[in-house]
Amino acid sequence: MRLETKFFEEGLRILHDESVDDVVSEYMDSAQDESVMLFNIGDMVQKVKNWKLKMPRVKPFYAVKCNPNPTVLKVLAALGTGFDCASKAEMRNIVDLGVNPSRIIYAHTVKPKSHIKEAAALGINTMTFDNESELYKVKSVFPTARLVLRIRCDAKDSQCNLGMKFGANPEEIEPLLATVKALGLNFVGVSFHVGSGCREPHIYYEAIQRARDVFDLANSLGYSPYLLDVGGGFPGNLGTSIDEYAKYINRALQEFFPDDDVHVIAEPGRYIVASAFSLLTSVTAKREVEKKDQRKKMMYYLNDGVYGSFNGILFDHQTPKPIVIGNALDEKKKNIPLFESQIWGPTCDSVDEVIKTEMLPELNVGEWLLWRDMGAYTLPSMTTFNGFPGPNIHLVVPYHTLLLEDILNDKGQAALDKCSPLEPKGNQCDYPKIPSTRNLFEKDQDCHLMDQVKIAANITTLRVLEI
Ligand SMILES: Cc1ncc(COP(=O)(O)O)c(C=O)c1O
């Protein structure tokens, strides 16, 4: 099926030579009470391009849970990534976008029976497991499912440890595979997740080495696994890099899985979307409180808080940092004094604290603060507690991102679907020959194609693109 993403109709701001920072003032509307989330589509496209450059063998399957904003999903679908879904609603959502089910992995080791049935009905065949009870469920409702064993290998230093809840320990692996065999189920591969926001790139090397041992064990039981899933955990904030992660992963793949017959995927969430979203909040009210040393301390109340866009403070161990913009920034440049400031969200609850203490110039009601790296694990876990609605989302896109062309014909798209890494060896075809986006961009820039491209209002469709 041909994919067409119709997101431009929602209205978007095209960036020519400007950066997102240059245009934030256009969104600081004093007549508006809600916060504003700016989604820079170009940032996400660059992330996918960079991934393919750094880890060409590892196909990204975006972790939908991280940010299921419809434009995020549509653009990624058009870019040809796969998807990691954790529930029947997520699977249905992605299939409804027109994504071929062969580009979806059901990557949750604990699955309600009805969700397994839904996967079967949708044609999503590949799913993870890490415990025996799961195998009996699969046996009863989807006995031909392609099973991927999630093993445990934790980074010591990560933002969110997942190993305490998921992943088979070394001593559990052999009995689990024996049960798979006894039940006559279909074992196809190994996955792991070292922890979200992993700060130890070298752990991927160790995890891939352990996965090799499981492949060998499965071979000895008569299975021929063909899928390795290196999970998520990659950093995505501005100024971070996946270079070190790629170094360890590429090296481990070369050493332990030199044969291309083993397909390699990953489930990045944070990496893809974190830096693409910036939040603008305004000051709804302020209070001045005295400190013991007579220096005043400020309390500010914003139009967004931990029940809204800042819920990652509670759920994702996030520590957002405010950036002063507008009038207050101009004042700051003049070396005016900074005051100890505490920042609260808008609700009636005192758990709604965004910043305990930060040195800031004095802000006035109606002034705005900018918060970067707000794209990961923010929007999906938001509530409307107390009736506060959350941010208005606006799209911005650098001009060169608009230059994406329809370079895959229907035949190419069909081939791309058939080439999903989740398909076993026999079902694979050669990847279609597709010009790289890099060349496309260079060509566009050199030839000043600007005049030839129908921009802004006229462009409503971004066609399928493999980059
Ligand atoms: C199974 C699974 N895969 C992928 C991810 C995405 O991880 P990250 O955002 O760290 O890349 C998660 C996050 O919780 C997960 O549970």
The ligand as an SDF file (V2000), in Angstrom:
LIG
                    3D

 16 16  0  0  0  0  0  0  0  0999 V2000
   10.1640   -2.7390   25.1710 C   0  0  0  0  0  0  0  0  0  0  0  0
   10.6430   -1.3430   24.9910 C   0  0  0  0  0  0  0  0  0  0  0  0
   11.2540   -1.0350   23.8440 N   0  0  0  0  0  0  0  0  0  0  0  0
   11.6900    0.2120   23.5990 C   0  0  0  0  0  0  0  0  0  0  0  0
   11.5380    1.2270   24.5140 C   0  0  0  0  0  0  0  0  0  0  0  0
   12.0420    2.5930   24.1770 C   0  0  0  0  0  0  0  0  0  0  0  0
   13.1470    2.8950   24.9420 O   0  0  0  0  0  0  0  0  0  0  0  0
   13.9380    4.2450   24.7480 P   0  0  0  0  0  0  0  0  0  0  0  0
   12.9750    5.3430   24.7660 O   0  0  0  0  0  0  0  0  0  0  0  0
   14.8860    4.2590   25.8810 O   0  0  0  0  0  0  0  0  0  0  0  0
   14.6770    4.1480   23.4410 O   0  0  0  0  0  0  0  0  0  0  0  0
   10.9510    0.9380   25.7610 C   0  0  0  0  0  0  0  0  0  0  0  0
   10.8150    1.9620   26.7940 C   0  0  0  0  0  0  0  0  0  0  0  0
   10.3110    1.7860   27.8590 O   0  0  0  0  0  0  0  0  0  0  0  0
   10.4800   -0.3820   26.0010 C   0  0  0  0  0  0  0  0  0  0  0  0
    9.8670   -0.7150   27.1520 O   0  0  0  0  0  0  0  0  0  0  0  0
  1  2  1  0
  2  3  1  0
  2 15  2  0
  3  4  2  0
  4  5  1  0
  5  6  1  0
  5 12  2  0
  6  7  1  0
  7  8  1  0
  8  9  2  0
  8 10  1  0
  8 11  1  0
 12 13  1  0
 12 15  1  0
 13 14  2  0
 15 16  1  0
M  END
$$$$
